[in-house]
Each structure stands twice: as C-alpha cells, then as structure tokens.
C-alpha cells in the first residue's frame, strides 16, 4: 500500500534525476563538439525533461496538499477524542470527589 509520503519521495527522486540529467546535457552542450543533429537531439531531450519536471512539480504540490489535509484531519479528530474524553470523565471525577468529601 502506497502512502502519500512514499509517493512524495518517489516524485522528489524523479525530479532530482531529471534535474541531474539536465545538468549533464548542459555540460555536454558546452564542452563537447557535436554535430547539429546531436545538438538538436539534446535540445529535444532537454525540452522533454523540462516538461517532465514541471509535471512532477505539479504532482508534488498536489501530494503535499493532500498530505497537509490528512494531517489536519488527524489533528481535528484527535482534538475531538480528547474533548470527548474530557467531557465524559470530567463530571465523574468531580462527583466522586464531592461524594468522598462527605
């Protein structure tokens, strides 16, 4: 079962790989003599990688938002449980202390 956190990690690693490949391509274009065809292929690959990075960043933003909502829901539920326990056991303790003092 995939959790949101593991999905976030996978997307972040994909972004990191794409950015590393982009850096490698940039370096190759600057330091290596290539034919026009090779340069065109690298340019096309760069465009593809940039598009993939953009899509992954959008997905990452969506996953982080979903993770934040889940965390907020957990905090609200925990608060409600705490409130319920406090209300349920609060009057019992005060009644017990009143009856024992008599």
C-alpha positions as a Markdown table, in Angstrom:
| # | Residue | x | y | z |
|---|---|---|---|---|
| 1 | Unk | 0.0 | 0.0 | 0.0 |
| 2 | Unk | 1.5 | 3.3 | -1.1 |
| 3 | Unk | 1.3 | 6.2 | 1.4 |
| 4 | Unk | 1.3 | 9.8 | 0.4 |
| 5 | Unk | 4.8 | 10.2 | 2.0 |
| 6 | Unk | 6.2 | 7.4 | -0.2 |
| 7 | Unk | 4.6 | 8.9 | -3.3 |
| 8 | Unk | 6.1 | 12.3 | -2.4 |
| 9 | Unk | 9.6 | 10.7 | -2.1 |
| 10 | Unk | 9.2 | 9.0 | -5.4 |
| 11 | Unk | 8.2 | 12.2 | -7.2 |
| 12 | Unk | 11.1 | 14.1 | -5.5 |
| 13 | Unk | 13.6 | 11.5 | -6.7 |
| 14 | Unk | 12.2 | 11.7 | -10.2 |
| 15 | Unk | 12.6 | 15.5 | -10.2 |
| 16 | Unk | 16.2 | 15.1 | -8.9 |
| 17 | Unk | 17.1 | 12.6 | -11.6 |
| 18 | Unk | 15.6 | 14.8 | -14.3 |
| 19 | Unk | 17.5 | 17.9 | -13.0 |
| 20 | Unk | 20.8 | 15.9 | -12.9 |
| 21 | Unk | 20.3 | 14.8 | -16.5 |
| 22 | Unk | 19.5 | 18.4 | -17.5 |
| 23 | Unk | 22.8 | 19.5 | -15.9 |
| 24 | Unk | 24.7 | 16.7 | -17.7 |
| 25 | Unk | 23.1 | 17.8 | -21.0 |
| 26 | Unk | 24.0 | 21.4 | -20.4 |
| 27 | Unk | 27.6 | 20.4 | -19.6 |
| 28 | Unk | 27.8 | 18.3 | -22.8 |
| 29 | Unk | 26.5 | 21.1 | -24.9 |
| 30 | Unk | 29.1 | 23.5 | -23.6 |
| 31 | Unk | 32.1 | 21.2 | -23.5 |
| 32 | Unk | 31.7 | 18.7 | -26.4 |
| 33 | Unk | 31.8 | 19.3 | -30.1 |
| 34 | Unk | 28.8 | 17.9 | -31.7 |
| 35 | Unk | 27.0 | 17.8 | -35.0 |
| 36 | Unk | 23.9 | 19.8 | -35.5 |
| 37 | Unk | 21.8 | 16.6 | -35.3 |
| 38 | Unk | 23.3 | 15.7 | -31.9 |
| 39 | Unk | 22.6 | 19.2 | -30.6 |
| 40 | Unk | 19.0 | 19.0 | -31.8 |
| 41 | Unk | 18.5 | 15.7 | -30.1 |
| 42 | Unk | 19.9 | 17.0 | -26.9 |
| 43 | Unk | 17.7 | 20.1 | -27.2 |
| 44 | Unk | 14.7 | 17.9 | -27.7 |
| 45 | Unk | 15.6 | 15.8 | -24.7 |
| 46 | Unk | 16.0 | 19.0 | -22.6 |
| 47 | Unk | 12.5 | 20.1 | -23.6 |
| 48 | Unk | 11.1 | 16.7 | -22.7 |
| 49 | Unk | 12.9 | 16.7 | -19.3 |
| 50 | Unk | 11.8 | 20.3 | -18.5 |
| 51 | Unk | 8.2 | 19.3 | -19.3 |
| 52 | Unk | 8.6 | 16.2 | -17.1 |
| 53 | Unk | 10.0 | 18.3 | -14.2 |
| 54 | Unk | 7.1 | 20.7 | -14.5 |
| 55 | Unk | 4.5 | 17.9 | -14.4 |
| 56 | Unk | 6.3 | 16.3 | -11.4 |
| 57 | Unk | 6.4 | 19.6 | -9.5 |
| 58 | Unk | 2.6 | 20.0 | -10.1 |
| 59 | Unk | 2.1 | 16.4 | -8.9 |
| 60 | Unk | 4.3 | 17.1 | -5.9 |
| 61 | Unk | 2.3 | 20.2 | -5.0 |
| 62 | Unk | -0.9 | 18.2 | -5.2 |
| 63 | Unk | 0.5 | 15.4 | -3.0 |
| 64 | Unk | 1.8 | 17.8 | -0.4 |
| 65 | Unk | -1.6 | 19.5 | -0.2 |
| 66 | Unk | -3.3 | 16.1 | 0.2 |
| 67 | Unk | -0.7 | 15.2 | 2.9 |
| 68 | Unk | -1.4 | 18.5 | 4.7 |
| 69 | Unk | -5.2 | 17.9 | 4.6 |
| 70 | Unk | -4.7 | 14.4 | 6.0 |
| 71 | Unk | -2.6 | 15.8 | 8.8 |
| 72 | Unk | -5.2 | 18.5 | 9.6 |
| 73 | Unk | -7.9 | 15.9 | 9.7 |
| 74 | Unk | -5.9 | 13.7 | 12.1 |
| 75 | Unk | -5.3 | 16.7 | 14.4 |
| 76 | Unk | -9.0 | 17.6 | 14.4 |
| 77 | Unk | -10.1 | 14.0 | 15.2 |
| 78 | Unk | -7.5 | 13.8 | 18.0 |
| 79 | Unk | -8.8 | 17.0 | 19.4 |
| 80 | Unk | -12.4 | 15.7 | 19.3 |
| 81 | Unk | -11.4 | 12.5 | 21.0 |
| 82 | Unk | -9.6 | 14.5 | 23.7 |
| 83 | Unk | -12.6 | 16.8 | 24.1 |
| 84 | Unk | -15.0 | 13.8 | 24.3 |
| 85 | Unk | -12.9 | 12.0 | 26.9 |
| 86 | Unk | -12.6 | 15.2 | 28.9 |
| 87 | Unk | -16.3 | 15.8 | 28.9 |
| 88 | Unk | -17.1 | 12.2 | 29.7 |
| 89 | Unk | -14.7 | 11.7 | 32.6 |
| 90 | Unk | -14.7 | 15.3 | 33.8 |
| 91 | Unk | -18.1 | 15.2 | 35.6 |
| 92 | Unk | -17.4 | 11.7 | 37.0 |
| 93 | Unk | -14.2 | 12.9 | 38.8 |
| 94 | Unk | -16.0 | 16.0 | 40.2 |
| 95 | Unk | -18.9 | 13.9 | 41.5 |
| 96 | Unk | -16.6 | 11.3 | 43.0 |
| 97 | Unk | -14.6 | 14.0 | 44.9 |
| 98 | Unk | -17.8 | 15.6 | 46.2 |
| 99 | Unk | -19.2 | 12.3 | 47.5 |
| 100 | Unk | -15.9 | 11.2 | 49.1 |
| 101 | Unk | -15.6 | 14.5 | 51.0 |
| 102 | Unk | -18.9 | 13.9 | 52.8 |
